[in-house]
Amino acid sequence: MTGVCNKVGVESGSGNGTGGEVRQGGVLGVVGAVLTLLSVLLILLTFPFTAWSCVQVVLEFERAVIFRLGRVVKGSAKGPGLIWFIPWLDVVQKVDLRTFSVYIYPQQVLTADSVPLLVDMVVFYRVVDPTLWFTRVQNGCDATHWLVQATLRAALGAHTLTDLLTQWPSIATRMEEVLHSGSRPWGVQVQRVELRDLKLPISLQRSLASEAEAERTARATMIVAEGEVKASRTLREAASQLSPVALRLRYLQTLASVDSSASIVVWILPTGILQ
């Protein structure tokens, strides 16, 4: 019985607290409405002297979010053009809707195959919801910057060096999706992710250069060997079509073409002995 009574008491207390918060919110709403009405009457009575302090210009690429008595004024962000506000009740916050570029300074990243890389990149983003930009994050620029750095390390650390060099467009697309989903609650839209530079250690560069040189040498050797094979096949086919007399004439022509000034010793043997 005591446990049940305690439980009932807690529930009734929480209900009273919720009811108190609702009543307090209603009272604050009434007070705010009264203050707003009195402020509007004061502005009308002192017009046009107070009108200049109640007007602000919002540029084409800007939007303004108005906080009245600490709460966001209902509706979308204001602007562009002239906006009206109550200077002693409202706080006007402006945000730039143009595209921002964030340069990520060279970061030391370890790939999936344990290769240390020095990577720097540029991220382009813009604010699409000014209200979320001011109410959901304290400093949107710094938050976006740190989010990009964390996403860069996580994305590059999950791939090998070969994947980074050959599949970077698809990796960048996945990074954009991750950044967009992470920054969407802040009213930010990530547009592009560009890799500026990818630096390898000197020892790894030498190893890759040696490997590439070895591959080129092996490829050249194979090409030369294939040429020799084709040449030998062609000579064999040509020799099979020569008659004994033509073969003898070809032999004498080869002897005649030998340079007499060269120190070459030619042994002439009868054909019968060769046979």
Secondary structure, 3 states (H helix, E strand, C coil): CHHHHHHHHHHHHHHHHHHHHHHHHHHHHHHHHHHHHHHHHHHHHCCCCCCHHHEEEECCCEEEEEEECCEECCCCCECCEEEECCCCCEEEEEEECCCEEEEEEEEEEECCCCCEEEEEEEEEEEECCHHHHHHCCCCHHHHHHHHHHHHHHHHHHCCCHHHHHHCHHHHHHHHHHHHHHHHHHHCEEEEEEEEEEEECCHHHHHHHHHHHHHHHHHHHHHHHHHHHHHHHHHHHHHHHCCCHHHHHHHHHHHHHCCCCCCCCCCCCCCHHHHC
